[in-house]
Amino acid sequence: MKTIIIAGGSGFLGQVLESYYSKKQYNIKILTRNPTEINHIYWNAKDLDDWAKTLEQAYVLINLTGKSVDCRYTETNKKLIHDSRIDSTKILGRAINLCKHPPKVWLNMSTATIYKDSYLKQMTEEQGEIGNDFSMNIAKSWEAAFNHIETPRTRKVILRTSIVLGKNGGAVIPLKRLTYLGLGGKQWHGEQKVSWIHETDFARAVNFIVENKLKGIYNIVSPIPTTNSVLMQTLRKELKVIVAIPQPKWLIDFGAKLIGTESELVLKSRNVIPEKLRQAGFRFKYQTIDHAISNLHLLN
């Protein structure tokens, strides 16, 4: 039985991958700070320990580790966001190179937020413009740390992942709550692009990359970005909510401070395209936002 190691896999995306690979009869092991299941193994994401032994003869290592960016960008949080990503990447690289039989492939998370704010230009892996602010610089440092590590016997892949839409986690949960409160109107002018991917296609894309022996950088996004206005309209329709108060920028900024997050999470225009996945022959099950949202069956 092939073993899949998911570092930082106790959260939403880890659960999506664990569910997907369990159905394929893989042996799943989760590296986590808070082990609660029999297949959970403790690690602190920065030091070598007994967890490193699990990498021996593993088929795939997927690293999802990193403090959530859904917080205020205080100096303390900025350091935690940075260090949690860099430290975990570096220690996994060390562990891989200590293995007699290392994992065949190592997939490391990054983010589609690495690209500049864009309304018109579609950001591809080859032609995308990478900018210079806190979020983008974190992504650049994360990828640089990963690229700096040489793993001659392990193929490496960077996953520039967008918002993942799932019924039980991710961005849908707070947006669903806002919609039920009557605040599900457009945010700001509503024209900012939203790159997204259905949770099933996220797992399928990861598996496609593994099985087709791909390497390098891949945008893990649907081929058709939506807009904030259309996303909120689609959610209202699915949830059967009529009242939809739009939120001006000042209110979004105020609300973000109130709940301890940053307004850029909804104000930035993310216009990202999965060019390399499509060129490699990947076929998305959920290409449009209405198809994706309706499949989640949010009312059940």
C-alpha positions as CSV (number, residue, x, y, z in Angstrom):
1,M,0.0,0.0,0.0
2,K,1.4,3.4,-1.0
3,T,1.9,6.0,1.7
4,I,0.9,9.6,1.5
5,I,2.4,12.0,4.1
6,I,0.4,15.3,4.6
7,A,2.4,17.8,6.7
8,G,0.1,20.3,8.3
9,G,-2.8,18.1,7.2
10,S,-5.3,18.4,10.1
11,G,-7.1,21.4,8.6
12,F,-9.6,21.8,5.8
13,L,-7.3,21.1,2.8
14,G,-5.7,18.2,4.6
15,Q,-9.1,16.7,5.2
16,V,-10.0,17.1,1.6
17,L,-6.8,15.2,0.5
18,E,-7.2,12.6,3.2
19,S,-10.7,11.8,2.1
20,Y,-9.7,11.7,-1.6
21,Y,-6.7,9.4,-1.1
22,S,-8.4,7.2,1.5
23,K,-11.0,6.2,-1.2
24,K,-8.1,5.2,-3.4
25,Q,-6.8,2.8,-0.6
26,Y,-3.7,4.8,0.2
27,N,-2.1,4.7,3.6
28,I,-2.4,8.3,4.9
29,K,-0.3,9.8,7.6
30,I,-0.8,13.3,8.9
31,L,2.0,15.4,10.5
32,T,0.4,17.8,13.0
33,R,1.0,19.7,16.2
34,N,-2.2,18.4,17.7
35,P,-2.6,14.6,16.9
36,T,-6.1,13.4,17.6
37,E,-6.4,10.4,15.3
38,I,-4.5,7.1,15.0
39,N,-2.8,8.1,11.7
40,H,-1.7,11.5,13.2
41,I,2.0,11.9,14.1
42,Y,3.3,14.8,16.2
43,W,5.7,17.3,14.8
44,N,6.5,20.9,15.7
45,A,7.2,21.8,12.0
46,K,10.7,23.0,12.7
47,D,12.8,20.2,14.4
48,L,13.8,16.8,13.3
49,D,12.2,14.1,15.4
50,D,10.6,10.6,15.2
51,W,8.2,12.0,12.5
52,A,11.0,12.0,10.0
53,K,11.0,8.2,9.9
54,T,7.6,8.2,8.3
55,L,9.1,9.7,5.1
56,E,11.1,6.5,4.5
57,Q,9.7,4.8,1.4
58,A,6.7,7.2,1.2
59,Y,5.1,7.6,-2.2
60,V,4.2,11.3,-1.8
61,L,4.9,14.1,0.6
62,I,2.4,17.1,0.6
63,N,3.3,20.1,2.7
64,L,0.3,22.3,3.7
65,T,1.9,23.8,6.8
66,G,1.5,27.5,7.5
67,K,-0.3,29.9,9.9
68,S,-3.5,31.1,8.3
69,V,-3.4,34.5,6.7
70,D,-6.9,35.1,8.0
71,C,-5.6,37.4,10.8
72,R,-4.4,41.0,11.4
73,Y,-1.0,41.6,10.0
74,T,0.6,42.6,13.3
75,E,4.4,42.2,13.5
76,T,3.9,39.1,15.6
77,N,1.5,37.5,13.2
78,K,3.7,38.5,10.2
79,K,6.6,36.6,11.8
80,L,4.4,33.5,12.5
81,I,3.1,33.5,8.9
82,H,6.6,33.7,7.6
83,D,8.4,31.3,9.9
84,S,5.7,28.6,9.9
85,R,6.1,28.3,6.1
86,I,9.9,28.6,5.9
87,D,10.8,26.5,8.9
88,S,8.5,23.6,7.9
89,T,9.8,23.6,4.3
90,K,13.4,23.6,5.4
91,I,13.0,20.8,7.9
92,L,11.1,18.6,5.5
93,G,13.9,19.1,3.0
94,R,16.5,18.0,5.6
95,A,14.4,14.9,6.5
96,I,14.0,13.9,2.8
97,N,17.7,14.0,2.3
98,L,18.3,11.9,5.3
99,C,16.1,9.1,4.0
100,K,17.6,6.0,2.4
101,H,14.4,5.7,0.3
102,P,12.9,9.2,0.2
103,P,9.5,10.1,-1.1
104,K,9.1,10.0,-4.9
105,V,7.6,13.5,-5.0
106,W,7.3,16.5,-2.7
107,L,4.5,18.9,-3.3
108,N,4.8,22.2,-1.4
109,M,2.0,24.7,-1.0
110,S,2.3,28.3,-2.2
111,T,-0.5,30.7,-3.1
112,A,-2.0,32.3,-6.2
113,T,-1.8,35.6,-4.2
114,I,1.9,35.7,-5.3
115,Y,0.6,37.5,-8.5
116,K,-0.2,41.2,-8.7
117,D,-3.7,42.6,-8.4
118,S,-5.2,42.2,-11.9
119,Y,-8.5,42.9,-13.5
120,L,-7.6,42.4,-17.2
121,K,-4.4,40.4,-17.4
122,Q,-4.7,36.7,-16.8
123,M,-1.8,35.5,-14.6
124,T,-0.3,32.3,-15.9
125,E,2.8,30.4,-14.5
126,E,4.9,31.7,-17.4
127,Q,3.5,35.2,-17.9
128,G,2.1,36.1,-14.5
129,E,3.5,39.3,-12.8
130,I,4.7,38.8,-9.3
131,G,4.4,41.9,-7.1
132,N,5.9,43.4,-3.9
133,D,3.8,43.5,-0.8
134,F,3.6,41.5,2.4
135,S,1.6,38.6,1.1
136,M,3.4,38.4,-2.2
137,N,6.8,38.6,-0.5
138,I,5.8,35.8,1.9
139,A,5.0,33.6,-1.1
140,K,8.3,34.5,-2.8
141,S,10.3,33.6,0.3
142,W,8.3,30.4,0.7
143,E,9.0,29.3,-2.9
144,A,12.7,30.4,-2.7
145,A,13.2,28.3,0.4
146,F,11.7,25.3,-1.4
147,N,13.7,25.9,-4.6
148,H,16.9,26.2,-2.6
149,I,16.7,22.7,-1.3
150,E,18.2,20.1,-3.6
151,T,16.5,16.7,-3.5
152,P,18.1,14.6,-6.3
153,R,15.9,11.6,-5.7
154,T,12.6,13.4,-5.0
155,R,10.7,15.3,-7.7
156,K,9.5,18.7,-6.5
157,V,6.3,20.7,-7.3
158,I,5.0,24.1,-6.1
159,L,1.2,24.4,-5.8
160,R,0.1,28.0,-6.3
161,T,-3.4,27.5,-4.9
162,S,-6.4,29.8,-5.0
163,I,-9.5,29.9,-2.8
164,V,-10.7,26.3,-2.4
165,L,-14.5,26.0,-2.3
166,G,-15.7,23.2,0.0
167,K,-18.8,22.5,2.0
168,N,-17.1,22.0,5.4
169,G,-14.3,24.6,5.3
170,G,-12.4,27.3,3.6
171,A,-13.8,30.6,2.3
172,V,-17.4,29.3,1.9
173,I,-18.1,29.2,5.7
174,P,-17.7,32.9,6.4
175,L,-19.3,33.9,3.2
176,K,-22.3,31.7,3.9
177,R,-22.6,33.3,7.4
178,L,-22.5,36.8,5.9
179,T,-25.2,35.9,3.3
180,Y,-27.5,34.6,6.0
181,L,-27.0,37.8,7.9
182,G,-28.2,39.8,4.9
183,L,-24.7,41.0,4.1
184,G,-24.2,38.9,1.0
185,G,-24.2,41.7,-1.4
186,K,-21.1,42.7,-3.5
187,Q,-18.0,43.7,-1.5
188,W,-16.6,47.1,-2.6
189,H,-17.5,47.5,-6.3
190,G,-17.7,43.8,-6.8
191,E,-15.6,43.7,-10.0
192,Q,-12.5,42.3,-8.4
193,K,-11.7,38.9,-9.9
194,V,-11.9,35.8,-7.7
195,S,-9.8,32.8,-8.6
196,W,-11.2,29.6,-7.0
197,I,-11.2,25.8,-7.3
198,H,-13.7,23.2,-6.2
199,E,-12.4,20.9,-3.4
200,T,-12.8,17.9,-5.6
201,D,-10.8,19.4,-8.5
202,F,-8.2,20.5,-6.0
203,A,-7.6,16.9,-4.9
204,R,-7.9,15.7,-8.5
205,A,-5.3,18.3,-9.7
206,V,-2.8,17.2,-6.9
207,N,-3.3,13.6,-7.9
208,F,-2.9,14.4,-11.6
209,I,0.4,16.1,-10.9
210,V,1.6,13.1,-8.9
211,E,0.5,10.4,-11.3
212,N,1.8,12.2,-14.5
213,K,5.2,12.9,-12.9
214,L,4.9,16.6,-13.4
215,K,7.3,19.1,-11.8
216,G,7.8,22.8,-11.3
217,I,5.2,25.4,-10.6
218,Y,1.4,24.9,-11.1
219,N,-1.5,27.3,-10.6
220,I,-4.2,25.2,-8.8
221,V,-7.2,27.3,-9.9
222,S,-10.3,26.8,-12.1
223,P,-10.0,27.9,-15.7
224,I,-12.7,30.6,-15.4
225,P,-12.2,33.2,-12.6
226,T,-15.4,34.8,-11.4
227,T,-16.0,38.2,-9.8
228,N,-16.8,39.1,-6.3
229,S,-20.3,40.3,-7.3
230,V,-21.1,37.0,-9.2
231,L,-19.7,34.9,-6.4
232,M,-22.0,36.6,-3.9
233,Q,-25.0,36.4,-6.2
234,T,-24.4,32.7,-6.8
235,L,-24.2,32.1,-3.0
236,R,-27.4,34.0,-2.4
237,K,-29.2,32.0,-5.1
238,E,-28.0,28.7,-3.7
239,L,-28.9,29.7,-0.1
240,K,-32.3,31.2,-1.2
241,V,-31.5,34.5,0.5
242,I,-33.1,37.7,-1.0
243,V,-31.7,40.5,1.2
244,A,-28.2,41.4,0.1
245,I,-26.7,44.6,1.5
246,P,-23.6,45.6,-0.4
247,Q,-20.5,46.5,1.6
248,P,-18.5,49.6,0.7
249,K,-14.8,49.6,1.2
250,W,-14.8,51.6,4.4
251,L,-17.2,49.1,6.0
252,I,-15.0,46.2,4.8
253,D,-11.9,47.8,6.3
254,F,-13.8,48.5,9.6
255,G,-15.3,45.0,9.7
256,A,-11.9,43.4,9.0
257,K,-10.4,45.1,12.1
258,L,-13.5,44.2,14.1
259,I,-13.1,40.4,13.4
260,G,-9.4,40.3,13.3
261,T,-8.5,39.9,9.7
262,E,-7.3,41.9,6.7
263,S,-9.5,43.5,4.0
264,E,-7.1,42.5,1.2
265,L,-8.6,39.0,1.4
266,V,-11.7,40.3,-0.4
267,L,-10.5,43.5,-2.0
268,K,-7.6,42.1,-4.1
269,S,-8.4,41.1,-7.7
270,R,-7.0,37.6,-8.3
271,N,-7.1,36.8,-12.0
272,V,-5.1,33.5,-12.2
273,I,-5.3,30.8,-14.9
274,P,-4.2,27.1,-14.7
275,E,-2.3,27.2,-18.1
276,K,0.2,24.4,-17.3
277,L,-2.5,22.1,-15.9
278,R,-4.6,22.5,-19.0
279,Q,-1.5,22.1,-21.3
280,A,-0.7,18.8,-19.5
281,G,-4.2,17.5,-20.2
282,F,-6.0,18.0,-16.9
283,R,-9.8,18.3,-17.2
284,F,-11.8,20.1,-14.6
285,K,-15.1,18.8,-13.4
286,Y,-16.2,22.2,-12.1
287,Q,-15.3,25.0,-14.5
288,T,-18.0,27.6,-13.6
289,I,-18.8,29.1,-10.2
290,D,-22.5,28.2,-10.4
291,H,-21.7,24.5,-11.1
292,A,-19.2,24.4,-8.3
293,I,-21.5,26.1,-5.7
294,S,-24.6,24.1,-6.6
295,N,-22.6,20.8,-6.2
296,L,-21.7,21.7,-2.6
297,H,-25.3,21.4,-1.6
298,L,-24.9,24.1,1.0
299,L,-28.5,23.9,2.2
300,N,-28.1,20.2,3.3
